[in-house]
Structures are given as structure tokens and as C-alpha cells.
Amino acid sequence: MSFRYTGFADEAGKSLDEQISVVKAAGWNSIEVRALDDGHFCDLSNDQWAKVWARLQAEGISVPSFGGQIANWGRPVSSDFAVDISELKRVAPRMRETGAVCLRVMSYPNDTEQPWSDTDWKREAFRRLRELATIAEGLGVVLGHENCSGYGSRGISEYVEMMEAVDSPAFKTIFDSGNDSLHQNDGEATWRFYEACREHIVHVHIKSARAGDDGTYATCFPDEDPIQARVLADLKARGYNGWISIEPHLHAQIHAAQEITDEDAARATWLDYAKRLEALVAKVG
């Protein structure tokens, strides 16, 4: 069994040319699509997407996953649900066209200005996710919930409750190997969540983190975070042979509107991250 490598190349460059260039420089042939120039891949018109996909095909670049916006940090439980349904219906044909494994979703964070009660938040978030999963199943695609933002990312019990409530073959898990460490300032939090979710994993994001001198966790390279080796070794032992996608968060953080300020440095870091991940995988294997 072997992993297949991809990554959010928008953390190395904003344009399609830059993203294609960096994955090729890494020796890879895949991009997990998300940001493009000053927009988002999922918001492209059909004509725009057709041109992008033709270019990617000409370059021999595959698209294993769409880093979508549904139910993410920018779309709380109080947001317009029709926007998410529209995105799913727009992207699903593109997923089938590319053979993408999943569309990344989250699980609706609470409204920060007028917070809902936990009961109402959970009820509405689960209702929306069940409806989205039903639509996805009918369209022949899979939604991958990332442990990043929303009700299902509050903790392990909430995650398990969400998976049981949605209960759909079209609703799986994207495991991010750094978010729980960063959110809880605890590297073991990532391992605990991995143990809880590994039966549902359809796709993996590699993000690594370690504690600084003040105890606060910050992103780092994968070989600097011991949890990454444990996760990768267990994935191998369990026969996972899907994609692992790098999301370094060292020069750019899309959710925090932290954009690339030094393109050369961002590209060099992304390539170093990719190389060090491959070396770590070889080591644990």
C-alpha cells in the first residue's frame, strides 16, 4: 500500500500557473483545489471551470478533492442554506468529471454576533448536513467533513454524535492532522481525534504543529511534530492507500485571510514541506 500525494498549492502561489509549477517541482501530479487568484475554484462559472480543467488535463494534473466552502468558518448556522446547496450542485458534476474523492465541508459554526443555543445550533446544523448528504448521494459524490470548524469540530463526542445523526455513505471524514493540536494547544488531542474518526476517513490533510516556548502550538514541518509519524504509521498499518494532502499553513492561512507576502519563500517552504513529508513516510514505512 502506498499513499498518493497532493496539496493545497494555493499556499505556494495564487495563480494557476504557479500552482501547477509548484506541484510539478515537487514531482507530484495533483492539486487539491481551493483558492485561485482572488477567488475560489468552487465559484468558477462552467465556462471558467472548463478552461481550468482543460489546462490541468493538458498538464497531467489530477484533482482528488475540492476544498469547498460549505458550512465553513465563513458560513455559520445562521447563513443562507441555499448558498451551500447551490455550491454542491455546481461542483458535483466537476467532481464526477475529475474523479474527485470528496468535497471538503465543515459543520456550521455558531453565529458569533447572535449565538444560538447549543440545542438549536445542533438541530439546524445536523438538519442541513443530512439534507446535503442526501443531495450528494443522489449526485454520486461524497462530502468530507474536516475537523476544523462547526458543531462537529467542538470535540470528539460532538463529532461522533454528528456522524451518527447524518448516517450517510455520502458523508465521510477528512482528517486534518494538525487542527486539534492547534485548537487545543495539545498534540495528543490530534491523536485522540484520529482514533475516534479513523473508521470514517476518506481523505487526509497533513498539517503539523508543535508547542513554542510559551506552550502555544504553532505550525511547523511534519518531521518536527511526533504526532505525524504516529498517524502516518497507523494509516499504513490499516491499509489506507488514499491521498494525503499538505496544508502547511506556514506562509498562508486562507481561513485567516493571511495571504502570501513573499512568493519565493512560500514556494520554497511548500517544496521543503513536501520533501520532508515524503521522507517521513518512507521512514515510518
N, C-alpha and C positions, 0 to 999 in steps of 0.2 A: 504494500500500500504506500502511496506517496501523495503528498499534498500538491495542490496546484496554486500557483502564486498570482496574486493580483494586488491592487491597491487603489486608494483614493489619490489619483495623480494630480488632483486639483490642489494638493498641499505642496506640490513641486512647481506647478505652473497653471496659469488661469486659462490659457488658450488651448484649443485642441491640438495645435502643432506642438506646443510644449508638453502636453500630457502624453502624446504619442511618443515623442522623443525620449522622455524620461523612462517610460516602461521598456522601450527598446534598449536603452542604455543599460538597464538592469538585466537584460537578457530575457525579459518576460514578453508575453504577447496578449496581455489582458489589462483592461481598465475597469474598475468599479466606478461607474459614472455618478457624478453628483453635480458640483458647480462647473459652469462653463462660462468663461469671460465674466460678465457681471450678472449672469442669470443662472438658471438651473436646467439640467438636462430634462427633467420631467415636465418643464414648462414649454419646451420647444413645440412649435407647430408641427403638423405632419410633414410639411414640405421641408422645414428646417431639419427635422429628425432624419428624413430620407437622405438628405445630403451628408449629414454627420455619419450615419450608418454606412453609406456607400464609401465614405472616406476610410472609416475604420476597417471595413472589409478589404479594401484595396491595400491597406497597410498590414493586414493579417492580425488585426486586434479584435479579440472577443470581449463580450460584456457579460460577466457572470452574475451581476447584481446591479440593481438601480438603488442608489442611496436616496430614497424618496423623502417627502416632506410630511406625509400623512401622520397625524397625531403627534407631531414632534414638538419641540420646545416652543416653536412659534405658533402652534395651533392648539390652544388649551381646550378644555372640555366645553367651554362656552363659545367656541368658534363655530363658524358656519360649516356644518357637516357636509353640505352639498359640494364644497370645495374639495374635500377628500374623496368623495365618490367620483367626482369629475376626474381627479388625477388618476385614480385607479383605473377607470375605464379608458383614459387616454394612454396610459403606459402599458396596460396589459397586452395589447397587440404587439408592442415593441419588445416586450419580454418574450413572447412566443417567437417572434422573428429572430431574436438573438440567442434564444435558448437559455435565458437568464434563470438562475436558480430561484431568486426571490426578489421582492420589492421591500426594501427596508421601511419599517413603520415603527412608531412608538405607541404610547398608550395614554395620550391626552393628559398633560399636566393640569393641575388645578388653576383656576383663574387667580392671578396674583392680586388684582385690584379688588375684586369682589369674590373671595374664595367661597366655594360651595362646601356644604357639609361633606364629611367623608362618605356618608351613605349615598347622597345624591351624586357625588363625583363618581364613585364606583359604579353605581347603577347606569349612569349615562355612558361612561367610558366603555363598560362591558357591552352595553346595547349597541354602541357604534361599532365596536370591534367584531361583534357577532355578525352584524349586517355586512361589514366589509369582507369578512371571511366568506360569507355566503356568496357575495358577488364574485370574489376572487376564485372560489371553487367553480362557479359557473363559467368563468372566463378561462379556466385552465391554468391559473397561476397561483403562486404561493406568496403569502405575506410573511416577512421575517421580522419578528419583534426584537428590537435591540434594547438591551438593558442600559438605557440612557436617561430617558425622561418619560414621566407619566405614572399612572397608578401602578402599573405592573413593575415599575422600577423602584418602588418605595422600599422593598425588602423581599426576602425570599418567600415569606408567607403570602404576600400580595401577588407575587409572580405566580406561585402555584395556584392561587385562587383564580387568577386571570386565565391561566391555561385551561383549568377545569371548566370555567364558565364559558369560554369560547368554544372549546372542544371541536376543532375542525381540522381536517387534513390540510387545509389551505392556510393554517395559522401555525407557524413554527417559530423557532428561536434563532436569532443572530446573536451569538455570544461575543461580547466585546471584552477582551482580556485585561482591560485597564480601568474601565469606568468605575467599578465598585471600589477599587483601591483609591482612586481619586476622590470619589464622593464621600467615602467613609474614613479616609486617612488610615487605611489598614489594608496591607497587602493580602492578608488572609481572607478578607472579605471577598476578593475576587475568586479565590479557591472555593470558598463556601458556596458562592453563587454558581460556579461552574458545576459543582457536584449536584446542585439542585436542578440545573437546567440541561445537563448533557444529553439526556434521553431525547430532547426535542431539538437539538442543534441541527440547523440546515446550512449554516454559513458562519464563518469566524472572522472577526476583526481583531487584529493584533495591535493593541495599544499598551505600552508598558509604562510603569510608574514606580517611583521609589521615594522614600522619605528624605527630606532635606535635614539640615542641622536643627531646624525648629520643629521637626516632626511632621511638617506639612508635605503631603505627597505631590509630586510633580512628574510630568512625563520625562522619559529617558529612553535609551536604546534597549532593545529586547534582551540583550545579554547582560544588562545591568539590573534586571529585575528577576529574581529567582522564581517567581510565580510562573513566568512564561515557560521556562523549561519544564516545570511540573505539568502545566496544561498541555503543552505540545507532546510530551511523553505519553500522557494519558490518552490524548486523541489518537496517537499512533497505535497504542495498545488496544484501543477499542475499535480500530479499523476505519477510522474516519479518513476518507480519501477525497474530501471536497476541497473547496477553495479556502485559503487563508489570505486575508486582505489586510495590507498595512494601512494604518491610520496614525502616523507618528505624532501629530499634534505638537510638533516642536517649533515649526515656523508659522503655521497657520492653524486656526481653530474656527471652522465655519460657523459653529453654533454661537461663538462668542464674538463674531464679526471681526476676528483677528486675521487680517489679510497678510499676504506675503509682502515684506518690505525689502528683502534682498533676494532676488530671484536666483542668483548664482548660489548663494548659501542654502536656500531652500532645496534646490535641485541636488546639491552635493549631500545634504543631510538625508534626503529621501533615498538616494542611491546607497549611502552608507547603511541606512536602516535596513534596506532590502538585503544587502550583502550580509550583514550581521545576523539577520533572521535566518537566512539560508544556512549559515554556518552553525547556528544554534540548533536548527532542525537536524542537520547532519550529526551533530554531537549527541543529541538525545536519542537519535535513531540507532 
